Amino acid sequence: MTACLARDWFFRLFGAGGSPADPEPVFTGAQDIDVLLAFSQTFHPRTVVEIGIQRGTTAQAILARAPWISSYIGVDITPESLPTLAVQHDEVPARAGELVASDPRVTVRVSPQGSRDLGSDDLPPADLIFIDGDHSEAGVLYDTELARRIVRPGGIICWHDYGNSLVPAVTQVIDGLNQVEGDHICLVEGTVVCFEIRRQLT
């Protein structure tokens, strides 16, 4: 079981999030976006990568409150592709990132296998990474390894859907990593978001 950080303590440590405007995003709830907004407003990331950008509702909420972000890279699969898990088949966007397409800071990378068609050389070093793509075991493991290769020292990796019974592999992978690595990944109470702050190089 992954350690859980009380919601009030999280926001004491990392500042207020600021709930996104209506309508609430379909796949990422306001309480989850609050976590990302708190990290953004505290650490002022310049480069953000979102794996599984979908239509761009999460990106829209973050970018509207983060003038310090200079580059936001969204990754997703092509419209004709199907996710590994049947439960995610309805999540494939007709046009990935369409809600933020007019923002010059945004680049969307679309390919048949999404992030699994990318290596660390295909993405820039990032300050904040949000993993919300393929929720199969192989998908979560791949995205985690990819994120850890591109995140800057002191940067933050967030995972979505921990504790979601429809996609149990997310929880299993994170619990497994914590068991082996010593509880580096923490859940924010009242959300399905886990995070890890990567250590500074010494």
N, C-alpha and C positions, 0 to 999 in steps of 0.2 A: 504494500500500500504506500503510495506516494505521500509525503508530508504535505499538510495543508496549512497555508498561511491565512490567518483570519483576515477577512475583507477590510475591517477598519484599520488593522495594523498595516496591511499592504498600502492603503492610501495615505497613512501617516508617513510611511517610508518613502513613497514614490509620488506623493502629491495627488490632487484630485484629477479624476478622469475627464468628466464633462460629458454627459450623455449625448449621443448623436441625435440629430434632428429627426423628426418624423418624416416618412414612415420608418419604423424600426426595420433594420435589415432582416432578410428572410433567413439566412443561414448562420449569421453571427449575431447573437443577441446584444442588446445595449449594454448589459452588464459585462459582457466579454470585451466589447469594443472599449469600454471604460478602462480596462487594464492596458490595452494598447495605447490609448490616449495618455494615460498616466506616464507610461514609459517615454512616449514621445515628448511630452511636455517637460519631463524632468531631465532627460538625457539629450534632447535636441538632435536626434539622428539625422544625418545628411543623406544617407542611402538606405532605402528600405526595400526588402524583397518579400513579396507575398506569393507563396506557392498555393495555387488554387484561388485565383482572384475572382473567378466567376464573373458576374456582371460589373463588379467593382464597388459594391455598397460599402464594404469595409474600407477600401482605399479612399472612397469619397469622404467618409467621416474623418479619417485621419488627415488627409491632405487639406481639408477645409480649415483645420486647426493647427497646421504645422508649416508656416512659411519657411522654416529652416530646412525642410526637406528639399534637396536639390534633384534627387533621382529616386523614382519609385518604380521598381520592376515587378510586373505581375506575370505569373506563369500559369498556363492552363493547357488543356488538351483541345484539339480541333473539334468543331461541332459534330462531325461524323464519327468521332471516336467514342468508345464506351469505357467508363472507369472499370477497374478490376472488380469492385463490389456492386452487385445489382442494386443495393440500397442507394447508391450514388448516381444511378443512371439518369435520374430526373434533374440532376444538378448541372449537367453539361450546358454551358451557355451558348446561345447562337452566335454571340459576338462577345468574346471575353474582354472585360474591361471597358465596355461601352459607356458606362456612366462617368468615366474619367478620361475618355478619349481626347477631350479638348484640352486637358491639362498638359502643358509642354514638358512637365517633369516626369510624365508617365511613359514607360515603354512596356509593351505587352509581348511576351514570348509565347507563341502558340505552336504546338507540335503534336503529332499523334499520341505520344506517350507523356506529354507534359514535361515535368521536371526530370523524368528518367531519360529523356533525350538530351539532357544538359549535363555538362561536367563543370567542375569548379572554374575552368578557364573560360566558360561561357557567361559567367556572372561576375559582377564587380565585388570587391570587398564591401561588406554591408555592416551597418550599425544595428539594425533591427530586422529580424526575419520572422515571418509569421507562416507557420506550416499548417495548411488547411486543404491539402490536395488529396491524393490517393490514400484512403484510410485503411488499406490492407496492411498486413504486417510488413510485407516487402516494401510497400510504398512508404510507410512511415519510417522504416529503417533507412531507406535510400535518402529520403528528404532530410532526415536528421544528420546523416553523414555529410550530405552536400552542404547543409547549412553550417555545420561545424567547420567545414573547410573554407568557407567564404566569410564567416563572421569575423569582425575585427576583435582583437583583444579588448575585453571590457564590454563588448557588444552583447545583445540580448537575442535569444531564440525563444519564440513562443510556439506552443502546440495547441491546436483547437480540438475539442471534442473528447477530452479526457473524461471518463465516467459515462460517456454516452453508450448505452447498451446496444444501440443499433450498429455501432462500429467498435466492438470490443478490442480490436487489435491495437487501437491507439493507447488504451489504458495498459494493455499487456506489454507493449513495447516500452512505454515509459517506466512502468514498474520494474521491468527487467533491467533497463539501463540503470535505474537507481540502485537496484540490488547489487549490481556488479561494480558500479562507480562510486557509490557512497552518497546517495541522496542529493545530487546536485540540482535535480529538477524538482520544482515546487508547484503545487496547485494553489490557485487563489480561491478561497472559500466563496461559495455562491456563484461560481462560474464553472465553465468547462475548459478553462485556459490554464496551462502549465507554462512555466518559464524557467530559463536557465541563463544566468549572467556568466559569460565565458571569462575565465581568469585572465588577468593581465599577464603578459609575458614577463618573466623575471630574468 
